[in-house]
């Protein structure tokens, strides 16, 4: 058997990782990535926020499984040091809370701050780096929410895959598939976009994990298919910041590998009436970064490949202004 995974972001790489360690699924594994830069889209630039129970009923079991696997992976491979896996207290600025339930942000594309409808008042683990405009409502005390640095996690998974003889083809894109006489998949032809050389790989299992580009890949490989993948893009901008108030010096422990004494991170969800969006701001460990995002739009043009993304200077200025308003100086 031969499995070909189109897309080497977090979905493709984690799929290859778990397939490569399976004792029952014996298959050669290939990752095909179009971008010359790995993790050039959401897999490298997203918030890395994890939740166990913020899902609609149809996705609840999958959400729990995903969260538990993240925790298990971090415990087995020192995820705190390698990719910043940390518990995360999650909060909403009270003035931004809407009367919605916690699943609505995921199902309807709204702000995750709406999950605070089931929250309680803030406690002793309030962010020291946040300028307090009003009361904080607690959405999670950290027992069911966590954070990772997505780029570092992806790099760990990729390194593990390569050490297990997973084949990476990059930069390359799929151009056609072939079938056996029985009608099942037999191979796939890919194009190295640097050398323009074509290569045919055996392919008995095909997985499309190209994110917002998955629908395009599907149309390329199966032009006569009547199926249209319901996948669209939601692009956004983010900033990575530093604060003299994070991490708190008094909370730095002599044993950062001890999960009991580590400093929890924070996730704060709010709204920016002036900017017209819902900021999401996260304090990360162990590097002490603060990540700000939430300025998203489905109207941004989807680039041909991920590393050709275009940064909008006006959006960056909006984020900078939000950071100025939210962070203590």
C-alpha positions, 0 to 999 in steps of 0.5 A: 500500500502507498498513502499520499497526503496532499498538504504538509500543514498541521492536518497532513503532517499529524495524519502522517505522524499517526499513520507512521506509528500505527502497528496495523496500518502498513503503508508507504507514506508520502507528503506533497507540499506546494509551498517552498516554505513549510507551514506558511499559512495557518499551520504556522501563524494561527493562535494554537488555541485548544479547547476540549468542550467548545464544540457543537454536539456533532463535533463534541466527541472529536473535540474531546479526542483532539484535546486529549491527544494534544495533551498525551503528545505533550506529556510523552515528548516534552511539549512544553519545551519543544512547542510551548504546550501549556494549560490556558485560562480563558477569559472574556472582557465582560463588556464584549459578552453576547448572549450566545452559547459556547458552540456558536462561534465555531458553527457560525464563524463568530468570535470565541468571546461568545462562549463566555455566556457560560462563564463565571467572574475572574479570579486570582489568575488574571493576566498581569499584562492586560489593561483592565477596562472592565471585569473579566469573565472566566470561560475556562480555568485551564482544565479544558483549554490549552495552547501550543505554538503551531509552527513549533508543533508542526516542525516537531511532527515533521521531524518525527515523520521524516525520521520514520521514513515518511517521504516529503515532496516539496515544492510539488503539486499533484497534477493527475491520478490514475486508476487500476483496471478495477477502478481503484486508485493506483498512482498519482503524478506530481510536478516539482514546481522548481525543476518542472520534473514530473514524478509518479508515485504509487497511490492506493490511499489519497488524503486531501489535507491542503486546507483552503486549497483542498477544493482546487486540488480536488477539481484538478485531480477529479475534473469530472466529479460532481462533488464540490468540496464545501471548503473556503478560506478565512484569512487574517492578520496577527502580531507577535508581541513582547510585554515587560509584564509577561511572564511574571517574574514572581511566577518563574519556577526553578522547575519549568518541566513540572506541570504542577508549578508551571505558569498557566497561559491566558486567552482573552477574547473581546471586541473592538468597536472602533476596529470593527472586529473581535480581538483574540489575545494569548500569552504564551510560554515558555518563550513569553510571547503575546499573540494578537489576532482576530482580524479575519475576512473571507474577502481576501484573495486566496494566493496561488500557494501559501507563501505568496500571501499578501500582508495588508499594512492597514490591518497591521495598524489596526492590530497595533492600535488594539495592542496599544489599548489592551496591553499594559505598558 
